[in-house]
């Protein structure tokens, strides 16, 4: 686990403890002076990302036309803390402002079929012949962010409502492993030139075209989140909120490749009433 992720988890844990502990200590003390309850809620968030990357990324930097990565997808996750402030008071409120501080994982896997490529086939006697192999281009992307989003909520049918607002993200990692792989025959290998600029896997069947941080990529991302939510209100005053959002990226991960990141996000917020920050 990275130091950045460890610090984020610790920060979320402290914020949740601070909010809930103060709430329960005030509500269970009959001698404490009573005051008007401020309609403020705090609690943990967890969810699933179906991540959708779109780009025009060349598989190789070459004057010769090469396949282009266009659409990549993968499964990710998010977790963090949410804050909600009800508008118009706690009783019968249908509107609120929701803010979330999140750790977001938005990876992607690109794949495109390549042309046939000359390779070396070695038989049982050690004799080598040149053959044509089918190939695949693969790009595995790691994209992890700290995110802050703010949404306006409007419940138009009792506890069912619409949510919309901006999200601002800062990338902790934005790396790629771009590979060129031989598919068939199973025992074929690349013919590796001694002065090759590329690295190869130990079995000789994968050429490493690029690795590390995505060139000319931006750590900052801005987007718009919009979706729906449903509130399950419990007798204790807390409530559980399943929600579904489409997270549309406004900025590019890499302007050179028109690379944008979007996501379908399903999450659950658990919110406790709190006055600890006022």
N, C-alpha and C positions, 0 to 999 in steps of 0.2 A: 504494500500500500504506500503511495507516494506521500511526502510530507504535506503537500497542498491538500490532499484529500483528508488526511488525518486532522489537520487544523480546521477544515471545513466541518467535519463531523463533530469535533469538540465544540465549535462555536454554536452549532445548531442545538446540541445537547444542553449547553448552558442557557441559551435563550428560552428553550422550552421549560427547563426547570425553574427559571426565574419567573416566568409568566404563570405557570400552574401552581407553584408553591405559594406565591403571594395570594392568589385567588382563594385557595382552600383555607389558608390561615385566617383570612378576613371573614369568610363566610361561616366558619365554625366557631368564631369567638363571639359569644352573646354580649360581652361587655364593650366590644368595639363600637365606636360611634357610627351610626348609619349615615350614608350619604347617597346621593343620586348615582345610580349605576351608569357608567359610561359604556355604550354598546360596542365594546371592543373584544375581539376574539383572537386567540393565538393557538397554534398547534402544528404537529408534524404533517409532512406531505410525502407521498411515495407514488411512483408511477412508472409506466412503460412508454417507450418511444418506438414508433415505427418510422425509421429515419429514411428520408428520400433526398439523395444528392443528384443534382443535374449539373453537367459540365460539358465543355468541348475541349477535352484534354487529350493531347497526342500521346500515343503509346511510346513513341520514340521521337527524339529530336532529330529529324532527318529531312533532306530535300526530297527523298522518295516518299510518295504518299503511303501513309501507314494508317492502320485502324485507329479510331478515336473513341475514347471512353465518353459516354453520354449520360447514362443513368446508372446510379448505384443505390443500393439499399442495404439495411441491416437492422437488427434489433438493438435498442439501447434502453436506458433507464434514467430516472431522475429521483432525487429525494431532497428534502430540506425542511423549510418552515414557512408557514403562511400566517398572514395577519389580515384581519377583516374589520373594517369600521362601518357600522350600519349608519345609513343616512336617514334622518328624520326620526331618530330615537329607536329604542329597542323594540317597542311594541308595534306590531303590524307593519314593520318596515319591509319594503319590497326592493330597496336599492341599497347598494353598499360599494365600497372600494376595497378590493382585495390586492394585497401585495405578497409576493413570494420571493424568498431567497433560496436558490436551488443549486445543486450539483447536477449537471446534465451530461449524459453520455450520448453522443450522436455519431456513431461510426458508420462506415459504409463499405460495401464490397462491390467493386466494378469488375465486369468480365466481358470480354469481347473475343470472338473467334479470330485467330490469325490465319495467314496464308501458310501453305506448306513450306517447310524450311529444311535445307540440307542438314543431315545429321549423320553420325557414325554408328553403325551396328556391328557389334562384336559377337561372333559365333562361339560355340563351345570350344573350338580349337584355338581361339584367340585371333582368328582372321577378321580383319575389319573391312567393311564395305560402306560406301556412302549411299544413304537412302533419303527419301523425302518423308518428313514427319508432319503430322497435323499438330497445330499449336494453339495455345490460348494465351491471351494477355489478361493479367489480373492485377488489380490495384486495391490493396487493403488499407483503409483509412481509419486512423484513430483520431477522434475529435471530441475532447472533453472540455467542459466549460463551467464557469461559475455564472449563474444567470440571476437577474433581478427583473421580475415582471410586475406590472400593475394593470389590473383589470377593473372595469366598471361592470357591476352585476345588476340586472333587472329581472326580478321574478314576475313573469306575466301570468303564471298559473300557480298560485299558492307557493309551493316550495320548488317549483321548476323554473329555471331562468336562463337567460342569455348572458354571456360574459365576453368582453372584448377589451383589448388594450395592448400597449407596447411591451416588448421584452428587449432587454439589453444584456449582452453576453460577453464574457471575456474568456478566450481560449487558454486553457492550461497546457493542452497538447493539441497539435495539429500536424500529425505525422502520416507518412504513407510508406508502404512497401509495394513497389511496382515491379511485377515479375513477368517474365516471358517463359512459358513452360511448354515442353514437348508432351504431347498427349499419346500418340501412337507412332510407331510400335513401342511396347512397354519397356524394352531394354535398349532403346536408342539414347544416345547422348549427344550433346553439342560438341562440335569440333572447335576446341578452344585454341585461339591463336595466342602465342606467347606474349605478345604485346597488346592484348585486348584491354580496352578501357573498362570492361565490365567484370563484375564478380559472378561466380557460378556456385550453385549448391554443391554439396559434397558428392552427390550421386551424378552430377553433371547434366541433369535433366532440366534445371531451372536457371535462367539467366536473370540476374538482379539488375533491372534497368535503372531504378532509383530507390533511395531509402532515406529516411530522416524527415526533417521538417519540410512541408510543402513550400516550394520556392515562391517568393513574392506573395505569400499569404498574409492575411490580416488577422490579428488576435481579436479584434472587435467585431461583433455581429449585432445587428439590430433587426428586429422583426415585429410582426403583429400576430397576436394570439387571439383567436375567436372560437367560441364553442358554446356548449350547454353544460348545465350542472343540475343536480338534484339533491335537495337537503333532507337528510334523515335526522329529525330532531328527537333527542332523548330526554327523559324526565329530569336528568341531572343538570340540564342546561347546556351540555355539550351537544355537538351534532357532527354527523359524518356526511361528507359531501363527495360522492362520485362525480367526476367531471371529464368531459371529452373536449379537446381543443385541436385545431389545426394551427400549427406554428409555421407561419410563412416568413421566410427570410427576405429582408429588403436589401441588405448589403451582400457583397460577394465574399466568399472565402478566399478566392483568388480572382482578381479582375482580369488577369491574363487569359484565364480559361473560362470566363463567364460561369464561375463555379458558385452555385447557391445551395443552401442547405435548408430543407423544410422537414417537418415531422408531424405525424399524427400522434397525439399524446392522450393516453388514458391514465388518469390519476385519481387518488383518493386523499382528500384533506380531512383531518380530524381537528376540530376546533373547540377550545375551552374558553368560556367567558373569563375575561381578565381586566383588571384596572391597574395592573402593576406598573405600567409605563406612563401613567397620568398622575 
